[in-house]
Amino acid sequence: MNLVALAALALPAALAAQDSRTARLDGKLDGETQTAVLRTLDSARTRGLPVDPLVDKALEGATKRAAGPRIQAAVEALMQRLETARDALAPNPGPRDIAAGADALAYGATREALAAMRAIRPNESVAVPLGVLTQLVASGVPVARATRVVADLLRRGARDEQLIALNNDVRTFIAAGASPQAALDVRMRGLNAVLPPGGGAAGAAADAAPTGLSAGGTKKP
């Protein structure tokens, strides 16, 4: 079967997937807002960006009964973060990486931090590390420290499961009354006992991660 025939077979499935995504918005937004959001979705597809996070953002606004212009602005802002994340995580980030990068940017991480983590993991997904970074900041860990910790753990060979366990334990300690910083200190002592020390070229890349970090951890729309 030639490439043209294969493309013709794939097109209906792709269109059906797009329709199923946009159908989620039906009846949830007023006409003007839905038209504006659909334009943004079309623009995202043209730029090669994942669409699902944008649909979710519009639905979040609808659930919160946000005004139409505010929903439009939030969806547009997210598309810009998705594009920044995609570029920072080049050359070939997957949709999960791009979405996780956009979330991290919303919590104060910088493009340079994302690029540094890509440099440490050039051929693997960074969706989990970026997700853990975001969750640590959301839990109250300063964004600069959260970025340094995650980058350091990556260059020392931490697995995704260890990063997830770190995040879960920090949240558990915080729920028990510990401060975010103290909770992270406790959990890091355990990981320091089982991971090799950092250093080398990867370490130099990670050290660049905090450069230009936002001072706060306030989430953007």
C-alpha positions in Angstrom: 0.0 0.0 0.0 1.5 3.4 -1.0 1.9 6.4 1.3 -1.1 8.2 -0.3 -3.4 5.3 0.5 -2.1 5.1 4.0 -2.7 8.8 4.6 -6.2 8.5 3.2 -6.9 5.7 5.7 -5.4 7.6 8.6 -7.3 10.9 7.9 -10.8 9.8 9.0 -9.4 8.5 12.3 -7.6 11.7 12.9 -10.7 13.8 12.1 -12.8 11.6 14.4 -10.3 12.1 17.2 -10.5 15.9 16.7 -14.3 15.8 16.6 -14.4 13.9 19.8 -12.2 16.5 21.5 -14.2 19.5 20.4 -17.5 17.7 21.0 -16.6 17.8 24.7 -17.1 21.6 24.6 -20.6 21.4 23.1 -23.2 23.0 25.4 -20.5 24.0 27.9 -19.6 27.4 26.5 -21.6 30.2 25.1 -21.4 30.6 21.3 -18.9 33.4 21.1 -16.6 31.8 23.6 -16.8 28.4 21.9 -16.0 30.0 18.5 -12.9 31.7 20.0 -11.7 28.6 21.7 -12.1 26.5 18.6 -10.0 29.0 16.7 -7.3 28.6 19.3 -7.6 24.8 19.0 -7.1 25.1 15.2 -4.1 27.3 15.7 -2.6 24.8 18.2 -3.1 22.0 15.7 -1.4 24.0 13.0 1.6 24.6 15.3 1.8 20.9 16.2 0.8 21.5 19.8 -1.4 19.1 21.9 -5.0 20.1 22.0 -6.4 18.1 24.9 -4.8 20.4 27.6 -6.6 23.4 25.9 -9.9 21.6 25.9 -9.5 20.8 29.5 -8.6 24.4 30.3 -11.8 25.6 28.6 -13.9 23.1 30.5 -12.2 24.0 33.8 -13.3 27.6 33.1 -16.8 26.5 32.3 -17.1 24.4 35.4 -16.0 27.5 37.5 -18.5 29.6 35.6 -15.8 32.0 34.5 -16.7 34.7 32.1 -16.2 34.0 28.4 -13.3 36.5 27.9 -11.5 35.0 30.9 -11.8 31.5 29.5 -10.6 32.7 26.1 -7.6 34.4 27.7 -6.7 31.4 29.8 -6.8 29.1 26.8 -4.7 31.4 24.7 -2.2 31.8 27.5 -1.9 28.0 27.9 -1.3 27.7 24.1 1.6 30.1 24.5 3.1 28.1 27.3 2.6 24.9 25.4 4.6 26.4 22.5 7.3 27.7 24.8 7.5 24.2 26.4 7.7 22.5 23.0 10.5 24.7 21.9 12.5 24.3 25.2 12.1 20.6 25.1 13.2 20.2 21.4 13.9 18.4 19.2 11.1 15.8 19.5 9.0 16.2 22.7 5.9 14.1 23.0 2.5 15.6 24.0 2.9 14.5 27.6 6.3 16.3 27.8 4.9 19.5 26.3 1.8 19.5 28.6 4.0 18.9 31.7 6.4 21.6 30.6 3.5 24.1 30.2 2.3 23.2 33.7 5.8 23.8 35.1 6.0 27.2 33.4 2.6 28.1 34.9 4.1 27.5 38.4 7.2 29.7 37.8 9.8 27.4 36.1 11.6 29.0 33.2 12.3 27.9 29.6 15.9 27.5 30.6 15.0 25.1 33.4 13.0 22.9 30.9 15.9 23.0 28.4 18.4 22.0 31.2 16.2 18.9 32.1 16.0 18.0 28.4 19.8 18.2 28.3 20.1 15.8 31.2 17.6 13.4 29.6 18.0 13.9 25.9 16.4 10.7 24.8 13.8 10.0 27.5 10.5 11.6 28.5 10.7 14.3 31.1 7.0 14.4 31.8 7.3 12.8 35.2 10.2 15.0 36.4 8.4 18.1 35.2 5.2 16.9 36.9 7.0 16.3 40.1 8.7 19.8 39.9 5.2 21.3 39.5 3.7 19.3 42.4 6.6 20.3 44.7 6.0 24.0 44.0 2.3 23.5 44.4 3.0 22.0 47.8 4.9 25.1 48.9 8.6 24.3 48.0 10.1 27.4 46.4 10.4 27.0 42.6 14.1 27.6 42.5 14.8 24.8 45.0 12.3 22.4 43.5 14.0 22.9 40.1 17.5 22.3 41.5 16.4 19.2 43.4 14.7 17.6 40.5 17.5 18.4 38.1 20.1 17.1 40.6 18.2 13.8 41.0 17.9 13.4 37.2 21.6 13.8 36.7 22.2 11.3 39.5 20.1 8.7 37.7 16.9 8.9 39.7 14.1 6.8 38.1 10.6 8.1 37.5 9.3 5.9 40.3 11.8 7.4 42.8 10.7 10.9 41.8 7.0 10.1 42.2 7.8 8.5 45.6 9.6 11.7 46.6 6.6 13.8 45.7 4.2 11.5 47.5 6.3 11.4 50.7 6.7 15.2 50.7 3.0 15.7 50.5 2.5 13.1 53.3 4.9 14.8 55.6 3.3 18.2 54.9 -0.1 16.8 55.7 1.4 15.5 59.0 2.4 19.1 59.9 5.9 19.5 58.4 6.9 22.5 56.5 7.5 22.0 52.7 11.2 22.6 53.0 11.6 20.3 56.0 9.5 17.6 54.3 11.8 17.8 51.2 14.9 17.7 53.4 13.7 14.5 55.1 12.9 12.7 51.8 16.2 13.9 50.2 18.2 12.2 53.0 16.7 8.9 52.0 17.5 9.4 48.3 21.0 10.7 49.0 21.7 7.4 50.7 20.9 5.3 47.6 21.9 7.6 44.6 25.4 8.3 43.4 26.7 11.9 43.8 26.3 14.2 40.9 28.9 15.8 38.7 30.4 15.9 35.2 28.8 17.4 32.1 25.3 16.4 33.1 25.8 18.2 36.4 26.9 21.3 34.7 23.7 21.3 32.6 21.6 20.8 35.7 23.4 23.7 37.4 22.1 25.9 34.7 18.5 25.0 35.5 17.8 27.7 38.1 19.1 30.5 35.8 16.4 33.1 35.4 13.9 31.3 37.6 10.8 33.3 38.7 11.0 34.2 42.4 7.5 32.9 43.1 5.4 29.9 42.5 2.1 31.4 41.6 0.2 29.5 38.9 -0.7 31.4 35.8 -4.1 31.1 34.2 
